[in-house]
Amino acid sequence: MALAERVAAVLPLVGAVATAVALTGAAFFTVAHAGCQQGGRFEQRDGVVEFVGGCVDGSDLPAVPKIENATYELPSDLRKP
């Protein structure tokens, strides 16, 4: 009876660890087979760390939609003098 309770208590932990291992393996497999000729690298420039190289170009990313903002009249107490 005590053994069954211990197994029942440890079972969620074992399941969580197995799931973490499976997801980590899937991530490594995906990165290894990404088909990128040059892997990116991180470089520090002027105190800022930037990702340089890699497979993604800025032109590959979707453009930000441009919408016009509505103009609202400011109340007189919020206007600059």
C-alpha positions in Angstrom: 0.0 0.0 0.0 2.8 2.4 0.9 4.7 1.5 -2.3 1.6 2.4 -4.4 1.3 5.8 -2.7 5.0 6.5 -3.3 4.7 5.6 -7.0 1.5 7.7 -7.3 3.3 10.6 -5.8 6.4 10.3 -8.0 4.5 9.6 -11.3 3.7 13.3 -12.1 7.4 14.2 -11.6 8.5 11.4 -13.9 6.0 12.5 -16.5 7.1 16.1 -16.4 10.8 15.2 -16.7 10.0 12.9 -19.7 8.0 15.7 -21.4 10.9 18.1 -20.8 13.4 15.7 -22.3 11.2 15.0 -25.3 10.7 18.8 -26.0 14.4 19.4 -25.6 15.2 16.6 -28.1 12.7 18.0 -30.5 14.2 21.5 -30.2 17.7 20.2 -30.9 16.5 18.1 -33.8 14.7 21.1 -35.3 17.8 23.3 -35.0 20.1 20.7 -36.4 18.0 20.2 -39.5 17.1 23.9 -40.1 19.1 24.0 -43.3 20.9 27.2 -42.5 24.3 27.4 -44.2 25.7 30.0 -41.8 24.6 29.9 -38.2 24.2 33.3 -36.5 26.3 34.6 -33.7 26.1 37.2 -31.0 28.4 40.2 -31.1 28.7 43.0 -28.6 28.8 46.5 -30.3 28.8 49.6 -28.2 27.6 47.8 -25.1 24.6 46.2 -27.0 24.5 42.5 -27.8 23.3 41.9 -31.4 22.5 38.7 -33.3 24.6 38.8 -36.5 24.2 36.4 -39.4 21.8 33.4 -39.5 19.1 32.5 -42.0 16.6 35.2 -41.3 16.8 38.5 -43.2 14.9 41.6 -42.3 13.1 41.4 -45.6 11.8 37.9 -44.7 9.8 39.3 -41.8 6.3 40.6 -42.3 5.9 44.4 -42.5 4.2 46.2 -39.6 0.8 47.4 -40.8 0.6 51.2 -40.9 -2.6 52.6 -39.6 -3.4 56.2 -39.1 -4.0 57.4 -35.5 -7.1 59.3 -34.8 -6.5 62.8 -33.6 -8.2 63.9 -30.5 -8.6 67.4 -29.3 -6.8 67.9 -26.0 -8.7 69.6 -23.1 -7.4 73.1 -22.4 -5.9 72.1 -19.0 -3.6 69.6 -20.7 -2.3 71.9 -23.4 1.2 73.4 -23.1 1.1 77.1 -22.2 
